[in-house]
Amino acid sequence: MKLHFIASSTETAVTAAEALSARYGHVPIREAEVIVALGGDGLMLSVMHQNRGLPVYGMNRGTVGFLMNAYSEEDLPARILAAEETVVNPLAMTAGTTDGHEHCALAINEVSMLRAGPQAARLRISVNGRVRMEELICDGALISTPAGSTAYNYSANGPILPLGSDVLALTAIAAFRPRRWRGAILPKAATVRVDVLEPDKRPVMADADSRGVDSVLWVEIRSENTIRHRLLFDPGHGLEERLIREQFV
C-alpha cells in the first residue's frame, strides 16, 4: 500500500510520522493511494481542503480528534483496508463585501457570520430566494454540515446532524431578537442567503473554516456536491457512530 504521511507541527505528530514512514514507507502524494494524517481535527480539515480525491486516514496526535482514529503503529495497512469510508461534501460560500468584491471559499465544517464591532449584527435570512426572517439581531449565525455539527455549531447549542440526513443546520449565536431563536434545519439542497442590515453601524465578518472575509454585505451558502472528501474510519468507530454517541454523553 502506497502511503503519504502528513503531520502537524507538534513534536508528537512529527515523531509519529517519522516512525510510521520508516516502518511502512512514504511516497510523494502524486503516487499515494491513501493519505495518513497525524494530528488533530485542524490538520484533518487542512488536508481535506488541500487534497481532493484521495482517501484520508487520520490518527490522533493532537488535542482534538473527532475526525481521527486512535493512534497505533501496529498493522496500519490492515487497518486502512478494513476501514469504513465516509464521504463529506463541503459548503460553498460566496461573500459580497462593501468594496464591491466577491470572495469564494469552501467550508467542510461551517460557514459563520459574526459581528465585527461592539453592537449586535442585524441580519436578514433567505432560503431558496424567499425571505424567511426579516430581522435577526444576534452575535452571529452559522450554517453547518453534518460533519461539522459537533464543532462550532454544537458549542452554539445547534443540533447534531446524522451524516445520512441530507440536511444543514442554521444556528443563531446569542440571538437577541427573536428572543432565544435557536435556528432551523434545512434541506441539504437549500441555498441560504444572509444579508447584513446596517453594515456601517453594525459590521459583520464571514468565516469559512477559519478563512475570514471582513466587511461583508451578504453571503450565499450552498452544499457543493461535486466535491467529495473521503474519510476512513476504523470499523465501529466511524463518523456516523461518533455523531450518535456524542448526543448521549
C-alpha positions in Angstrom: 0.0 0.0 0.0 1.4 3.4 -1.1 1.1 5.8 1.8 1.7 9.5 2.1 2.2 10.8 5.7 1.2 14.4 6.7 1.9 15.5 10.3 1.0 18.7 12.2 3.9 20.7 13.6 3.8 19.3 17.1 6.7 17.1 18.3 4.3 14.2 19.0 2.9 14.2 15.5 6.3 14.7 13.8 7.8 11.8 15.7 4.9 9.6 14.8 5.2 10.4 11.1 8.9 9.6 11.2 8.3 6.2 12.9 5.5 5.3 10.5 7.4 6.4 7.4 10.3 4.3 8.4 8.1 1.3 9.1 5.7 1.4 6.1 7.4 3.6 3.6 6.5 7.1 2.4 5.7 8.1 -1.2 5.1 11.5 -2.8 1.4 12.5 -2.7 1.1 12.1 -6.5 2.0 8.4 -6.1 -0.1 7.7 -3.0 -3.1 5.5 -2.6 -4.0 6.8 0.9 -3.1 9.9 2.9 -2.3 9.3 6.6 -2.8 12.5 8.6 -1.2 12.7 12.1 -2.5 15.4 14.3 -5.9 16.8 15.4 -9.0 17.9 13.6 -7.4 21.1 12.5 -4.8 19.2 10.5 -7.6 16.9 9.0 -9.5 20.0 7.8 -6.3 21.4 6.2 -5.6 18.1 4.5 -9.1 17.8 3.2 -9.0 21.4 1.8 -5.7 20.8 0.0 -6.3 17.3 -1.3 -9.4 16.0 -3.1 -10.0 12.5 -4.3 -7.6 10.5 -2.2 -9.0 8.8 0.9 -7.6 10.2 4.2 -7.0 8.0 7.2 -6.4 10.2 10.3 -4.7 9.2 13.6 -5.0 11.4 16.6 -1.7 13.1 17.6 -3.4 16.4 18.7 -5.7 17.8 21.3 -9.0 17.3 19.4 -9.6 14.2 17.4 -13.2 13.9 16.5 -12.3 13.2 12.8 -9.3 11.0 13.8 -8.8 7.3 14.6 -6.9 6.1 17.7 -3.1 6.1 17.2 -1.2 2.9 16.8 1.9 1.9 14.9 0.7 -1.7 14.5 -0.9 -3.2 11.4 -1.5 0.2 9.7 -2.1 -1.2 6.2 -4.6 -3.8 7.5 -6.5 -1.1 9.5 -6.7 1.0 6.4 -8.0 -1.9 4.3 -10.7 -2.7 6.9 -11.7 1.0 7.4 -15.2 2.3 6.6 -15.4 5.2 4.1 -17.4 8.3 4.8 -18.0 10.9 2.1 -18.3 14.5 3.1 -19.4 17.4 0.8 -18.3 20.9 1.7 -20.2 24.1 1.7 -19.5 26.7 -1.0 -19.6 30.3 0.3 -19.8 33.4 -1.8 -19.5 36.7 0.1 -20.0 40.2 -1.2 -18.1 43.0 0.6 -18.5 46.7 1.0 -15.7 47.4 -1.5 -17.7 45.7 -4.3 -15.7 42.5 -4.4 -16.9 38.9 -4.1 -15.0 36.2 -2.2 -15.4 32.5 -2.6 -14.4 29.7 -0.2 -15.2 26.2 0.8 -16.1 25.0 4.3 -16.1 21.4 5.5 -17.4 22.3 8.9 -19.4 25.5 8.7 -19.8 29.0 7.3 -20.4 31.6 10.1 -21.2 35.3 10.1 -20.1 37.1 13.2 -20.4 40.7 14.4 -17.2 42.6 13.9 -18.0 45.5 16.2 -19.4 46.3 19.6 -23.1 46.2 18.5 -25.0 43.1 17.6 -25.4 42.2 14.0 -28.7 42.7 12.1 -29.3 40.0 9.5 -32.0 39.1 7.0 -32.2 35.4 6.2 -33.5 34.0 2.9 -33.8 30.3 1.8 -34.0 29.5 -1.9 -34.8 33.1 -2.8 -37.6 33.5 -0.2 -37.1 35.7 2.8 -37.7 33.6 5.9 -36.7 36.1 8.6 -36.8 39.8 8.0 -34.6 40.6 11.0 -32.3 38.6 13.3 -30.4 40.5 15.9 -27.6 38.4 17.2 -23.9 38.0 17.7 -23.9 35.9 14.5 -25.3 32.9 12.7 -23.8 29.8 11.1 -24.7 27.1 8.6 -23.2 23.7 9.4 -22.7 20.4 7.6 -23.4 17.2 9.4 -19.7 16.6 9.7 -19.2 20.0 11.4 -22.3 19.8 13.5 -20.4 18.7 16.6 -17.9 21.6 16.3 -18.8 25.4 16.5 -22.5 24.5 15.8 -22.7 22.3 18.8 -21.0 24.9 21.0 -23.7 27.4 19.9 -26.4 24.9 21.0 -27.1 23.8 17.5 -28.3 20.2 16.7 -26.1 17.3 16.0 -26.9 16.0 12.5 -26.5 12.4 11.3 -24.4 12.1 8.2 -27.1 10.4 6.1 -29.8 13.0 6.9 -29.1 15.3 3.9 -29.7 18.4 6.0 -27.9 21.5 7.1 -28.1 23.3 10.5 -28.8 27.0 10.6 -27.9 28.1 14.1 -28.1 31.5 15.7 -25.3 32.7 18.0 -26.6 34.6 21.1 -29.9 35.6 19.4 -31.5 38.8 20.9 -34.4 39.1 18.6 -36.3 36.9 18.1 -35.5 36.2 21.7 -33.6 32.9 22.1 -34.2 31.8 18.5 -32.1 28.7 18.1 -32.2 28.2 14.4 -33.6 25.8 11.8 -32.8 22.5 10.0 -32.7 23.0 6.2 -32.6 20.6 3.3 -29.0 19.9 2.0 -30.1 21.2 -1.4 -31.1 24.6 0.0 -29.3 27.9 -0.9 -29.1 30.2 2.1 -28.5 33.9 1.7 -27.8 36.2 4.7 -28.0 40.0 4.1 -26.3 42.4 6.5 -28.6 45.2 7.6 -26.8 48.4 8.7 -23.3 47.2 7.7 -21.6 50.6 8.5 -23.1 50.8 12.0 -23.0 47.0 12.7 -20.2 45.5 10.7 -20.1 41.7 10.1 -17.4 39.3 9.0 -17.9 35.9 7.4 -15.8 32.8 8.0 -15.5 29.5 6.2 -13.4 27.1 8.2 -11.2 29.9 9.5 -10.9 31.6 6.2 -12.3 35.0 7.1 -13.8 37.9 5.0 -14.3 41.3 6.6 -17.0 43.9 5.9 -19.5 41.7 4.2 -22.8 42.9 2.8 -24.2 39.5 2.0 -23.3 35.8 2.0 -24.7 32.9 0.0 -24.1 29.3 1.1 -24.9 26.0 -0.6 -23.7 22.5 -0.5 -21.1 21.7 -3.1 -22.0 18.1 -4.1 -19.4 17.9 -6.9 -16.6 17.8 -4.3 -16.3 14.6 -2.3 -13.9 14.3 0.6 -13.3 10.6 1.5 -12.5 9.9 5.2 -11.6 6.4 6.5 -12.6 5.2 10.0 -11.9 2.0 11.9 -14.9 -0.3 11.9 -17.5 0.6 14.6 -15.9 4.0 15.2 -17.0 5.8 12.0 -18.2 9.4 11.9 -21.8 8.2 11.9 -21.3 6.3 15.1 -19.5 9.2 16.7 -22.3 11.7 15.8 -24.8 9.4 17.5 -22.6 8.7 20.5 -21.9 12.4 21.1 -25.6 13.0 21.8 -25.6 10.6 24.7 -22.5 11.9 26.5 
